[in-house]
């Protein structure tokens, strides 16, 4: 057991994304910087950090690719590492059991991609009873094209994610807000 009832989840912050066609170094730099601040702040407050890595059978997310490792520019010494094969970090990874065994009640969500694995994990965690802080500025995403041909830039995607998560599945916070009162007693 940890002294904290809160855990920081760093989801899919891995080299695999750098080898995707939509990778944008300029977009990544700011998000990775804020993610590092969140990791450092959590460590300073004694909040355990869990690293989640996405693994697939083939391609840049496969173990043989050599890209399923911490993204360059990020320094993390996780208290636990879990590999997942689905969008939610809570499906089939063992994370769900670890959280219960360690008395965790609150999750701080960060990582890559804003609207995919980070959002899916947030919804799932909320639905099964966790308090969730979603740190949008410590997530990363890339431009997407919808079925009508509209290009959604990363800022629009982040705003859309905040819209659908806020007050339904999570509290939307900045890095500093996520770390304030991290070990406070949580209401049942």
Legacy VTK file of the C-alpha trace (Angstrom):
# vtk DataFile Version 3.0
C-alpha trace
ASCII
DATASET POLYDATA
POINTS 188 float
0.000 0.000 0.000
1.048 3.552 -0.683
0.550 6.571 1.557
-1.597 8.060 -1.207
-5.116 7.151 -2.318
-4.306 8.801 -5.657
-2.302 7.491 -8.586
-0.976 9.166 -11.723
-1.628 7.173 -14.898
0.754 7.878 -17.778
-1.005 6.204 -20.688
0.807 5.196 -23.895
3.553 7.865 -23.710
5.684 5.654 -25.919
7.966 5.828 -28.925
5.425 3.972 -31.090
3.632 7.255 -31.799
6.757 8.912 -33.181
6.616 6.334 -35.986
3.019 7.075 -36.971
2.253 9.194 -40.081
0.367 11.833 -38.067
3.236 12.489 -35.611
3.808 16.219 -35.082
6.975 17.150 -33.162
5.818 20.718 -32.570
2.545 19.553 -31.022
4.319 16.917 -28.948
6.910 19.193 -27.367
4.504 21.214 -25.201
2.419 18.238 -24.121
5.459 16.169 -23.202
6.834 19.114 -21.207
3.606 19.448 -19.227
3.481 15.673 -18.748
7.003 15.792 -17.308
5.925 18.531 -14.892
3.018 16.351 -13.801
5.265 13.307 -13.290
7.808 15.353 -11.334
5.077 16.944 -9.202
3.493 13.592 -8.431
6.850 12.146 -7.411
7.531 15.154 -5.136
4.167 14.616 -3.395
4.548 10.863 -3.000
1.834 10.062 -5.530
2.586 6.722 -7.191
3.008 6.759 -10.956
1.797 3.953 -13.190
3.026 3.653 -16.749
0.705 2.029 -19.276
2.087 0.783 -22.599
-0.065 -0.158 -25.572
0.973 -3.416 -27.244
-0.299 -4.934 -30.497
0.626 -8.071 -32.426
2.206 -6.255 -35.380
3.518 -2.859 -36.408
5.045 -0.048 -34.362
3.028 -1.041 -31.285
4.419 -4.592 -31.272
7.156 -5.584 -28.852
9.499 -6.726 -31.674
9.341 -3.197 -33.181
11.429 -1.867 -30.296
9.135 1.178 -30.013
7.101 0.043 -26.996
9.208 2.078 -24.579
9.023 5.475 -22.903
8.884 8.304 -25.413
12.129 10.214 -25.834
12.175 13.375 -23.757
10.184 11.927 -20.884
11.815 10.778 -17.656
9.683 8.431 -15.616
10.449 5.972 -12.822
7.066 4.239 -12.515
5.929 2.405 -9.419
4.244 -0.112 -11.731
4.062 -0.815 -15.469
1.142 -2.460 -17.245
0.710 -3.439 -20.886
-2.690 -3.165 -22.490
-4.185 -4.419 -25.726
-7.396 -2.368 -25.665
-8.222 1.340 -25.486
-9.056 1.265 -21.762
-6.085 0.669 -19.486
-8.532 -1.133 -17.189
-9.276 -3.993 -19.604
-7.104 -7.082 -19.344
-3.964 -5.330 -18.102
-4.141 -6.155 -14.391
-4.314 -2.448 -13.530
-7.800 -2.836 -12.062
-6.580 -5.402 -9.530
-3.497 -3.319 -8.658
-5.635 -0.243 -7.957
-7.875 -2.163 -5.542
-4.928 -3.864 -3.824
-3.307 -0.470 -3.249
-6.405 1.326 -1.954
-6.515 3.793 -4.836
-9.669 5.919 -5.077
-8.579 8.730 -7.400
-6.860 8.633 -10.787
-4.983 11.437 -12.504
-5.082 10.707 -16.248
-2.417 11.834 -18.721
-0.690 10.494 -21.834
-1.273 9.846 -25.533
-3.929 10.090 -27.229
-6.290 12.621 -25.728
-9.492 11.301 -27.354
-8.648 7.633 -27.505
-6.950 5.705 -24.722
-6.865 8.592 -22.229
-10.553 9.403 -22.713
-11.633 5.751 -22.809
-9.763 4.938 -19.602
-11.310 8.007 -17.950
-14.866 6.998 -18.852
-14.281 3.405 -17.762
-12.685 4.447 -14.447
-15.515 6.831 -13.656
-18.134 4.210 -14.464
-16.601 1.750 -11.994
-16.409 4.302 -9.189
-13.076 6.115 -9.322
-12.747 9.882 -8.955
-10.869 11.058 -12.038
-8.863 14.176 -12.755
-8.213 14.567 -16.474
-5.157 16.706 -17.205
-5.795 17.703 -20.808
-2.629 19.775 -21.120
-0.612 16.653 -20.206
-2.206 14.661 -23.022
-1.205 14.623 -26.655
-3.174 14.128 -29.832
-2.858 14.854 -33.539
-5.055 16.241 -36.302
-7.838 13.960 -37.496
-10.177 13.974 -40.496
-13.801 13.055 -39.889
-16.066 11.152 -42.303
-17.228 14.440 -43.854
-13.677 15.496 -44.694
-13.381 18.095 -41.948
-9.928 18.366 -40.379
-10.031 18.633 -36.593
-6.884 20.191 -35.193
-5.456 18.987 -31.868
-6.870 21.947 -29.924
-10.392 21.246 -31.216
-10.034 17.580 -30.271
-8.869 18.504 -26.758
-11.799 20.918 -26.371
-14.252 18.258 -27.538
-12.799 15.753 -25.067
-13.098 18.249 -22.222
-16.699 18.973 -23.218
-17.799 15.341 -23.079
-15.831 14.401 -19.948
-16.312 17.411 -17.679
-18.781 16.920 -14.824
-19.851 13.579 -16.279
-16.751 11.418 -16.054
-13.976 13.645 -14.713
-12.845 16.912 -13.312
-10.863 18.743 -16.010
-7.730 20.222 -14.459
-4.368 21.815 -15.168
-1.175 20.163 -13.928
-1.053 22.285 -10.789
-4.712 21.620 -9.941
-4.243 17.865 -10.256
-1.470 17.977 -7.678
-3.243 20.250 -5.154
-4.789 18.219 -2.383
-3.812 15.003 -4.113
-3.999 13.010 -0.916
-7.163 14.565 0.465
-9.851 12.341 1.882
-12.338 11.447 -0.823
-16.048 11.350 -0.212
-17.621 7.958 -0.676
LINES 1 189
188 0 1 2 3 4 5 6 7 8 9 10 11 12 13 14 15 16 17 18 19 20 21 22 23 24 25 26 27 28 29 30 31 32 33 34 35 36 37 38 39 40 41 42 43 44 45 46 47 48 49 50 51 52 53 54 55 56 57 58 59 60 61 62 63 64 65 66 67 68 69 70 71 72 73 74 75 76 77 78 79 80 81 82 83 84 85 86 87 88 89 90 91 92 93 94 95 96 97 98 99 100 101 102 103 104 105 106 107 108 109 110 111 112 113 114 115 116 117 118 119 120 121 122 123 124 125 126 127 128 129 130 131 132 133 134 135 136 137 138 139 140 141 142 143 144 145 146 147 148 149 150 151 152 153 154 155 156 157 158 159 160 161 162 163 164 165 166 167 168 169 170 171 172 173 174 175 176 177 178 179 180 181 182 183 184 185 186 187
